[in-house]
Amino acid sequence: MKRKGLWVSVLAVLLAWWLGAAALTSISAGAAASLATPSDVKVTPTVGGITVSWASAGGAEVTYTVTSSPSGKSCVALNQNSCAIDDTSSIPYSFTVVASQPGATSSAKSVPTTPLAPRLVLVVAGQSNANGYESYAVDPGTGVDYMAPPFTNGADSQDMITWLPWSQLQGIGATPVPLDSPQQIGSPGSATTIFGPELGLARQVWTDTGRAVTIVKAAHDSTSLAINWSPVKKGTAPNGLFTSMVNYVRTVMANDAAKGQFDVLGGVYWYQGESDVTKGGWAAKYQTHLQAFISALRAQLPMSPTAPIVLAAQDLSRYLAYLNVSYPLKPPKYAAYLSGNSEVRAADTWAAAHLPSVYYVETADLERVAPYVIHLSNVAQLALGARMAGASDLRFP
């Protein structure tokens, strides 16, 4: 009987131990199951991305997973209350956060954030035709003011523009201003208002997509891709233009982010090449220089690999013909200039055919201002901008 009583006691101890362990397991499971859903989820724009933050769910060794919708991009943070997601898409995203612990069931998803609507930034760069050197806002022949209301759509009231003070007077363009703000060249007392392809570009993007954009304009007259726009060239204008452009674009985006606006680089529009045509070595290497330029754009600007880069193919054939008549060129020099013009144009078509997300629009048929017939007229600039939009606005990332 004593032995039986002993076994009963042992069984009682084992039963108590088992019940205690089960209770502890239940308590532990209950604790894991009660992990709070992350709350107070906030989205903060950065340059080229988003930072998502939240209130702690409590507990140790908590992993938080942030997921964007509809893209499915994610970031993970351990025992931290924020993480960053690279984002170069112009699609509005919302974000959710899930908390989890090892061996436990994850929390429910947080309430999705309000979709963040990105604003497109479009970069217009190059030399005098990108600037709009003889594209006068008020036509000297007809008196038509191409910046005067009424406008055909909302671009002029909704879009913004800012420019680097390389060729235009800086004036009010030091920070983004309405699209139809005067861009002036000349001296402050006798300035002339101009515009480049950006006006037609922005208006056509609005017509096609209804999207507002911010134009960042970086154009410097009489500059080459071989030297001034080389990604490795340093210094102040007219040297080191590439680095200055990149830094300025990032500054504009950072300033917008500080105000809570998320900017996405929608595309780059390049109109240049005239300065390289008449330099035989530069013309022959224009394709090499252009490829390096495009590669550097994608590496140094916060842009999607699919963001369009649109090349406006320069054409100096009419100007060279004018030179040959007005200041007769020796046949070898004229032939060399024509060859250079062909080489630069061929580089543009090569890039569009061989480099991803690079597109080409023609300018040879567009009206130019006499007598030198180098620079596009205001009507031609509006047409060019519309062509640029047609090549890109359905390809924004």
C-alpha positions in Angstrom: 0.0 0.0 0.0 2.9 2.3 0.7 4.3 1.6 -2.8 0.9 2.3 -4.3 0.6 5.6 -2.4 4.1 6.5 -3.6 3.1 6.0 -7.3 0.0 8.0 -6.7 2.1 10.8 -5.4 4.5 10.6 -8.3 1.6 10.7 -10.8 0.1 13.6 -9.0 3.4 15.5 -9.3 3.7 14.7 -12.9 0.2 15.7 -13.6 0.7 19.0 -11.8 3.9 19.6 -13.8 2.1 18.8 -17.1 -0.8 21.1 -16.2 1.6 23.9 -15.2 3.6 23.5 -18.5 0.4 23.6 -20.5 -0.7 26.7 -18.7 2.6 28.4 -19.3 2.5 27.4 -23.0 -1.0 28.8 -23.2 0.0 32.0 -21.5 3.0 32.3 -23.8 0.8 31.7 -26.9 -1.7 34.2 -25.6 1.1 36.8 -25.1 2.3 36.3 -28.7 -1.3 36.3 -30.1 -1.9 39.6 -28.3 1.0 41.4 -30.0 -0.5 44.8 -30.9 -1.1 45.8 -34.4 1.3 48.7 -35.3 -0.5 52.0 -35.2 0.1 55.7 -36.0 1.7 54.7 -39.3 3.2 57.7 -41.1 4.8 58.2 -44.5 7.6 60.7 -45.0 8.9 61.5 -48.5 12.7 61.5 -49.2 14.7 62.0 -52.3 14.1 58.8 -54.3 12.1 57.0 -51.6 9.8 56.8 -48.6 10.4 56.5 -44.9 7.6 54.7 -43.0 7.3 55.1 -39.3 4.9 53.7 -36.6 4.2 53.4 -32.9 5.8 50.4 -31.2 3.8 47.3 -30.8 5.6 46.5 -27.6 7.7 43.5 -26.5 11.2 42.4 -27.3 12.7 41.1 -30.5 9.8 42.5 -32.6 10.3 42.5 -36.3 8.3 45.0 -38.3 7.6 44.4 -42.0 6.4 47.3 -44.2 4.8 46.5 -47.5 3.7 48.9 -50.2 0.6 48.3 -52.3 0.2 47.7 -55.2 4.0 47.3 -55.9 4.7 44.8 -53.0 8.0 46.5 -52.2 9.0 46.0 -48.6 11.5 46.8 -45.9 12.1 45.2 -42.5 13.1 46.7 -39.1 14.1 44.8 -36.0 13.2 46.6 -32.8 13.0 49.9 -34.7 10.1 52.2 -35.4 10.9 53.1 -39.0 12.4 51.8 -42.3 13.0 53.2 -45.8 11.8 52.0 -49.2 13.4 53.1 -52.4 10.6 54.4 -54.6 11.0 55.8 -58.1 7.6 55.0 -59.4 4.9 57.6 -60.0 2.1 55.2 -59.1 0.3 56.2 -55.8 1.2 53.7 -53.1 -0.2 52.9 -49.6 1.7 51.1 -46.9 0.9 48.6 -44.2 3.0 47.4 -41.2 3.0 43.9 -39.6 4.7 43.1 -36.3 6.0 39.6 -35.5 8.1 37.7 -33.0 10.0 34.4 -33.5 7.7 31.4 -33.3 4.6 33.5 -32.8 1.7 34.5 -35.0 2.2 37.8 -36.7 0.0 40.8 -35.8 -2.8 41.9 -38.1 -1.8 44.4 -40.8 -2.0 48.0 -39.8 -4.6 50.3 -41.4 -3.3 51.2 -44.9 -1.9 54.7 -45.2 -3.6 57.1 -47.5 -2.1 56.6 -51.0 0.8 59.0 -51.5 0.3 60.7 -54.9 3.8 61.4 -56.4 4.5 64.6 -58.4 6.4 64.2 -61.6 9.7 66.1 -62.0 10.8 66.5 -65.6 14.4 67.7 -66.4 15.0 69.7 -69.6 18.7 70.1 -70.3 21.1 71.0 -73.1 22.3 74.1 -74.8 20.7 77.1 -76.5 17.7 75.3 -78.1 16.9 73.6 -74.8 17.0 77.1 -73.4 14.8 78.7 -76.1 17.3 81.3 -77.1 15.2 82.9 -79.9 11.9 81.4 -78.9 10.2 84.7 -77.8 7.2 84.6 -75.5 5.8 87.6 -77.4 6.3 86.9 -81.1 8.1 90.0 -82.6 6.3 89.5 -86.0 2.7 88.8 -84.9 2.5 90.1 -81.4 1.1 86.8 -80.1 1.9 86.2 -76.5 2.3 82.4 -76.1 2.3 82.7 -72.3 -0.8 84.9 -72.1 -4.2 83.4 -71.0 -6.5 81.8 -71.9 -4.5 78.6 -71.8 -5.7 75.4 -73.5 -5.5 73.4 -70.2 -4.4 73.5 -66.6 -0.7 73.1 -67.0 0.1 76.8 -66.7 -1.8 77.1 -63.4 -0.9 73.7 -61.9 2.7 73.1 -63.2 5.9 74.6 -61.7 9.3 75.5 -63.2 12.7 76.4 -61.9 15.9 77.0 -63.8 19.6 77.3 -63.2 21.0 80.9 -63.8 23.3 79.9 -66.6 21.7 81.7 -69.5 18.5 83.1 -68.1 18.4 85.8 -65.5 17.6 84.0 -62.2 14.9 86.4 -61.1 12.0 84.6 -59.5 13.1 81.2 -60.9 15.4 80.5 -58.0 12.6 78.4 -56.5 9.8 76.7 -58.4 7.3 79.2 -59.8 4.3 78.8 -62.1 5.0 77.4 -65.5 4.2 80.7 -67.3 6.6 82.8 -65.2 8.9 84.9 -67.3 12.3 83.4 -68.2 14.4 86.3 -69.3 17.7 86.8 -71.1 19.7 89.9 -71.6 20.3 92.6 -69.0 17.9 93.3 -66.2 17.0 96.7 -67.8 16.3 95.3 -71.2 15.4 91.7 -70.8 13.5 89.5 -73.3 11.2 86.7 -72.2 11.7 83.3 -73.8 10.7 79.7 -73.4 12.1 76.4 -74.5 10.5 73.0 -75.2 9.3 72.8 -71.6 6.1 74.8 -72.3 4.8 72.5 -75.0 6.0 69.5 -73.1 4.1 70.4 -69.9 1.0 71.4 -71.7 0.9 68.1 -73.8 1.6 66.0 -70.7 -1.4 67.7 -69.1 -3.6 67.0 -72.1 -2.5 63.4 -72.3 -2.5 62.4 -68.6 -4.0 65.3 -66.6 -0.8 65.2 -64.4 0.9 68.2 -62.9 4.7 68.4 -63.2 7.6 70.4 -62.0 10.1 71.3 -64.7 13.7 71.6 -63.7 15.5 73.4 -66.5 19.3 73.2 -66.9 20.4 74.8 -70.2 23.5 76.7 -71.1 24.2 78.3 -74.4 27.2 77.3 -76.5 28.2 74.3 -74.5 29.4 70.9 -75.6 28.8 67.3 -74.5 32.5 66.6 -75.0 33.6 69.1 -72.4 31.0 71.2 -70.5 28.4 68.4 -70.0 30.9 65.6 -69.4 29.9 63.7 -66.2 33.6 63.8 -65.1 34.1 67.5 -65.6 34.2 69.6 -62.5 34.1 73.3 -61.8 31.6 76.1 -62.2 29.6 77.0 -65.3 30.3 76.7 -68.1 32.2 73.7 -66.8 30.9 71.0 -64.6 27.3 71.4 -65.8 26.4 67.8 -65.4 27.3 67.8 -61.7 25.5 71.1 -61.2 22.4 69.8 -62.9 22.3 66.6 -60.8 22.8 68.5 -57.5 20.1 71.0 -58.4 17.6 68.4 -59.3 18.2 66.6 -56.0 18.0 69.9 -54.1 14.6 70.7 -55.7 13.3 67.2 -54.7 14.7 67.5 -51.2 13.1 70.8 -50.6 9.7 69.4 -51.8 10.2 66.4 -49.6 10.7 68.7 -46.6 7.3 70.1 -47.3 5.7 66.7 -47.5 5.6 66.4 -51.3 6.9 63.2 -52.8 8.7 63.9 -56.1 9.4 61.2 -58.7 11.7 61.8 -61.6 9.5 61.2 -64.6 12.0 61.8 -67.4 15.0 63.7 -68.8 14.8 65.7 -72.1 18.1 66.5 -73.8 18.5 68.9 -76.7 22.2 69.5 -77.4 24.9 68.7 -80.0 25.3 71.9 -82.1 28.6 72.7 -80.4 30.0 69.3 -81.1 29.2 69.3 -84.8 32.0 71.6 -86.0 34.7 69.9 -83.9 35.7 66.8 -85.8 37.0 64.9 -82.8 34.0 65.8 -80.7 31.5 64.8 -83.4 33.3 61.5 -84.0 33.1 60.7 -80.3 29.6 62.0 -79.7 28.1 58.5 -79.5 30.6 57.5 -76.8 30.1 60.7 -74.9 26.3 60.4 -75.1 26.3 56.8 -73.9 28.4 57.8 -70.9 26.2 60.8 -70.2 23.0 58.7 -70.2 24.6 56.0 -68.0 25.7 58.7 -65.5 22.2 60.2 -65.5 20.7 56.9 -64.5 23.4 56.3 -61.9 23.4 59.7 -60.2 19.7 60.8 -60.5 17.1 59.1 -58.4 15.3 57.7 -61.4 13.7 54.4 -62.4 15.6 52.3 -65.0 12.5 52.6 -67.1 12.1 56.4 -66.8 12.3 57.8 -70.4 15.2 59.8 -71.6 14.2 61.7 -74.7 16.7 63.0 -77.2 15.8 65.9 -79.5 18.0 65.3 -82.5 19.8 68.5 -83.4 20.2 69.5 -87.0 22.6 72.2 -88.3 22.3 71.5 -92.0 20.4 74.7 -92.8 22.9 76.8 -90.8 25.8 75.1 -92.5 24.2 75.9 -95.9 23.8 79.5 -94.8 27.5 79.7 -93.8 28.5 78.2 -97.1 26.6 80.8 -99.0 27.2 83.9 -96.8 30.8 83.1 -95.8 31.9 80.6 -98.4 33.6 77.7 -96.7 36.3 75.8 -98.4 34.9 72.5 -99.7 36.9 70.3 -97.3 35.7 72.3 -94.3 32.1 72.3 -95.4 32.2 68.6 -96.0 33.7 68.1 -92.5 31.0 70.1 -90.9 28.3 68.2 -92.8 29.9 64.9 -91.7 30.0 66.1 -88.1 26.3 67.0 -88.3 25.6 63.5 -89.5 27.7 61.9 -86.8 25.9 63.7 -84.0 22.5 62.9 -85.4 23.5 59.3 -85.9 24.5 59.1 -82.3 21.0 60.1 -81.2 19.4 57.5 -83.4 21.9 54.9 -82.2 21.1 55.6 -78.6 17.4 55.4 -79.1 17.8 52.0 -80.9 20.3 50.4 -78.5 19.9 51.9 -75.0 16.9 51.0 -72.8 14.2 53.6 -72.3 15.9 56.1 -74.6 13.7 57.8 -77.3 14.3 60.1 -80.2 12.3 63.0 -81.6 13.1 64.9 -84.8 13.8 68.6 -85.1 15.0 68.9 -88.7 11.6 69.9 -90.1 10.9 72.5 -87.4 10.9 76.2 -88.1 14.1 78.2 -87.3 14.7 81.9 -86.8 16.4 83.7 -89.7 19.0 84.6 -90.7 21.2 82.0 -89.0 18.5 79.3 -88.8 20.1 77.7 -85.8 17.5 78.3 -83.1 13.9 77.1 -83.1 11.1 79.6 -83.2 8.4 79.8 -80.5 6.0 77.9 -82.6 8.6 75.2 -83.3 9.4 75.0 -79.6 5.8 74.3 -78.7 5.7 71.6 -81.4 8.9 70.1 -80.1 7.6 70.0 -76.6 4.5 68.2 -77.8 6.7 65.6 -79.6 8.7 65.1 -76.5 5.6 64.4 -74.5 4.3 62.0 -77.1 7.5 60.0 -76.8 7.4 59.8 -73.0 4.2 60.6 -71.2 2.7 57.1 -71.5 6.1 55.7 -70.4 6.5 57.5 -67.1 7.6 55.0 -64.4 
